[in-house]
Amino acid sequence: MIKVLGFPKGLISIERGIAQRRFDLVCYSNSMKPLVLIECKAEKIDDAAMRQALGYNDTIKAPFICLASATEVITFWQEKGKMGSVPFLPKYSELYEISKRL
């Protein structure tokens, strides 16, 4: 994430607690607003993983959510009332630019 996708190391929070739960990763914008919540799974991504990430994001309020397993990655967001998604984690700069219009 840091070397290939340009995520600033100082803006990544790992395994922090919120509301008696622990998220895996949250990456922040330069203004310290949550940019992307990343939920990592050892097994495949399923509906339970999606519900878990959405539950965390009710508190975090990141514009992007990423689910990642050893074999799959999906990043999704809501834009103009529709869900958008891509089967990868975009570069930090791309997420930041898209977040400006959301």
C-alpha positions, 0 to 999 in steps of 0.5 A: 500500500505504501510503496506501490499505491502511495498511501502515506504511512503516517495516515494509516491507522491499524487495528484500533478500537471503536465502539467496543470493536476493532477495525483492521485499517483506516487510511486518512486524508491529509486533513485527517478525515477517514478516506478508506476503511479496509477490512482484511479477511483470511478466508473469502469475502462474503456477506458477513464480511460486508456487513461487518465493514458496513457496521464499522463504517457507520461510526468511521464514515469513510467514503470508501470501504475495501474488503481484502482477502488472500485471493480477492479485493473489492473497493466500493463507495456510494456516488449519486445514490448508486454503488460504485466498485472496483476489484482492487484498491486504487492508489491513494491519490485516486481515492483522494480525488474521487472523495472530493466529488462524493 
